[in-house]
Amino acid sequence: MRSCSHPLTHHARVEQQQDAVTFELWTHSLDRVTDMDVELARRIDAAIAALGSSG
């Protein structure tokens, strides 16, 4: 997660559960989802896909 968000200088709320992780992304200063949030979501998805479901 850090490697995905660091280049964007952006952060996500991460909630870990026993069998799932949830990411909540939005730009706090604008109180909405921005293109930067969407890009971070894409990077997170790509990192998870690279690990596979057993990661």
C-alpha positions in Angstrom: 0.0 0.0 0.0 2.7 2.4 0.9 4.6 1.8 -2.4 1.3 2.6 -4.3 0.4 5.8 -2.4 3.8 7.3 -1.7 4.5 8.6 -5.3 1.1 10.2 -5.3 1.6 11.7 -1.8 -1.9 10.5 -1.0 -3.3 8.2 1.7 -6.1 5.7 2.1 -8.1 4.5 5.0 -7.4 0.8 5.4 -9.6 -1.6 7.3 -8.3 -5.1 7.9 -10.7 -7.9 8.8 -10.0 -11.6 9.2 -10.5 -12.5 5.5 -10.6 -9.1 3.8 -9.0 -5.7 3.5 -11.1 -2.6 2.5 -9.6 0.6 1.2 -11.5 3.9 1.4 -10.1 6.6 -0.9 -11.1 10.3 -1.2 -9.5 13.7 -1.1 -10.2 15.1 2.3 -9.5 18.7 1.4 -12.1 18.6 -1.4 -14.4 16.1 0.3 -14.8 14.1 -2.8 -13.2 11.4 -5.0 -10.7 12.8 -7.4 -8.6 11.5 -10.3 -5.8 11.0 -7.9 -8.0 8.7 -5.8 -8.9 6.7 -8.9 -5.3 6.4 -9.8 -4.4 5.2 -6.3 -7.2 2.6 -6.5 -5.8 1.3 -9.8 -2.4 1.0 -8.3 -3.8 -0.9 -5.3 -5.8 -3.2 -7.6 -2.6 -3.9 -9.7 -0.6 -4.6 -6.6 -3.2 -7.1 -5.3 -3.5 -8.7 -8.7 0.3 -9.2 -8.8 0.2 -10.9 -5.4 -2.8 -13.2 -6.3 -5.4 -14.3 -3.8 -2.9 -16.1 -1.6 -0.8 -13.0 -1.0 
